[in-house]
Amino acid sequence: VFLALESPVDTLAERLFFVHQVQHLLLRMIGPMLIALAWPEGILTAGLPAAVRRGVVAPVVSNGVIRAIFGALSQPVVATVLFIAALYVWEIPRYHNIALLNEPIHYVMHVTMLFAGLVFWWRMFDRRPPPQGARYGVRLMMLWLALLTNIVLGAYTTLKSTVLYGAYDVAGRLYGIQPLFDEKLGGI
């Protein structure tokens, strides 16, 4: 996540579509997957001051409404749909171009991708056995659907013959890369 948002990747992503796709890959897939694999909740909570644990974390974690919302969002079907939608919605040229040209909307784009990735990968690596945790077959289906939809979108972006994301031309694509080649590379 740090690499996606605090390195030259972030600066280059504003001017090159293919780098922006690498940034989305880091924010939606790789970063959240590594966070979920690390299971940091216990260590992060233990590292907080006792007053914060008692006054903020405990009330939030024990809040029935928050638990119900998270429970609904982390259902396998919902988590998978959110994960796929977080990519597909933001790849609609109109929304993608608006987000690239409007910094607050761009932040919303990144936050939704990160959130969807965290929910998806948390469900994928949930250590609880069924019925609280998803069955392994369900997890495999979630992963298969996520990969398949990425492949379909990437293939479309790679094989299309028109430029869809003109916002990169407003800022000026770097290194003289042609727009169509930039987008095809992003599809790969």
N, C-alpha and C positions, 0 to 999 in steps of 0.2 A: 504494500500500500504506500509505503514511504517512497519507493522507487517510482511509482506511478504519479505521485503528487508533488514530490519535493526534489526531483532530479531534472536533468535536461529533457527527459521524456515529456514532462508537462509543458515545457516551453515549445518543443518541437511539435507536440500534438495539436497545438493551435494553428499550425501552418502546413501540416502534412496529414492527410487522411490516414495513410497506412500507420503512422506513428500513433495517431489517435486510437486506432483499433488495437494496437499493442497496449496502450494505456487502459483501454476497456477490458482487455484480457487480464491485465494485472489486477484491476479493480473488482471485476466481477467473478473471476475464476481463481486465479493463482493466490492472490492475497487472502481472500476469505477462506480458501481451502487450507492454506497453511495456518491461519488463525484457528480454524475449527480443529485441525489436527493437533494443535498445541494444547487445547483444552485450558485456556488461561484464566477461566473464571475464578478458581480457588486462589491462585497466586495473586491475581489483580485485586481481589477482594481483601485478602490478607494484608496486602501492601497499603491499603487505605488507612487513614487515621480512624481510630475507634469511633469517634464522633460522626464521621461520614458514614461508616458502616451501619451504625445504629440509626442515625437521623435521615439518611438518604437511601442507601442500598436496601436495608431491611424493609422499610415501608414500600418501596417500589417492587421488590421481589415478592412480597406477600400480598400485594394488591390484587384482588380477585379480577378486576376489570383488565388490568395489564396482563395477568396470566391467561385470561380467556382470549384476549386479542393475540398474544403470542402463540397460544395453543392453536388458534384457528389459522394463523399465517404459516405455522410450521407443519400443518397437515401435508402429507406427501404430494397430493395433487395441487394444492394451493402453492406450496413452496416451489414446485416445478414450473407452474404457470407464471408465477412472479419472476422466477429466474429467466425464463424465456422471454417474457414480456419486457423485462428491463433492458434487454438487448434490442428486440424487434421494434418497440415503440420509439426508442431513441435513434434507430437507423432509418426511420421514415424521413426522407429528405427534408421535408418542411420543418419537422421538429429538430432534426440534427443541425440544420443550418441556423435556426433560431437560437438554439443552445450555444452554438459556437460563437455567435455574435453578441450574446447577452450573458454576461458573467454570472448573475444570480441563477439564471436557468441552467447554465453549464454546471454550477455547483449542485443543483437539484439532480441533474443527469447523473453525476458521479455518486451522489449520496444514494440515489435509488439503486444504482448498479451494485454499490457496495453492500447495501442493506439486503437486497435480493440474494446476493452471493453468500452473505453470512447466514441467512435463514436456510438457504438450500444446502450449503455444506454442513451446517450444524445438524440438519436432519440426516444427511448422508452418513455422518460419522457419529451419530447419537449412540452412546454406549448402552443405553437401556434396551433390555430384551422386549420383544413384542408382548403385550399390545402397546405399551408406551412408546417404544421405539419401533420403527418400521421394519417389516420383514425384509430379509436380504433380497428376495425377488423383486419387491417393491423398490428397493434402493437401486437395483440394477436397471429397472425400467425407468426410474427417474434419470439416472445417468445416461442411459441410451437415448431418451427423448431430448435431453439437453444437448448431447453431442450431435444428434441427427439434425436438430434445428440449427445449430451453429454451422454445420456443413452445408445445409440448404441455403442459408443466408450468405455464407462465404462464396458458394458456387455462383449464386445469382450475381453478387457484387463483382466477382472475377470475370464472369462470362458476358456481362451486359456490354452494350456498345455506346452508351451515352453517359455523359457526366451528370451525376445526381447532386453532388455536394458543392455548390458554387461558393459557399461561405469561405472556403479555403482560398479562393481567388481574390476575395475582398481583402484578406490579410496579406495575400501574396504567398503562393506556395514556394517553399525553399528549394534551393539547388537546381532550379530550372526544370524540375520534374513536371512532366506533362500531366494535366488533370486526370485523364482517363487511365494512364499508367499508374498514377498514385492510387486511384480507387481500386483498380484491379489488384495491385499489390496489397492493399488493405483487405480485399476479399480473401486473399490467400492466407 
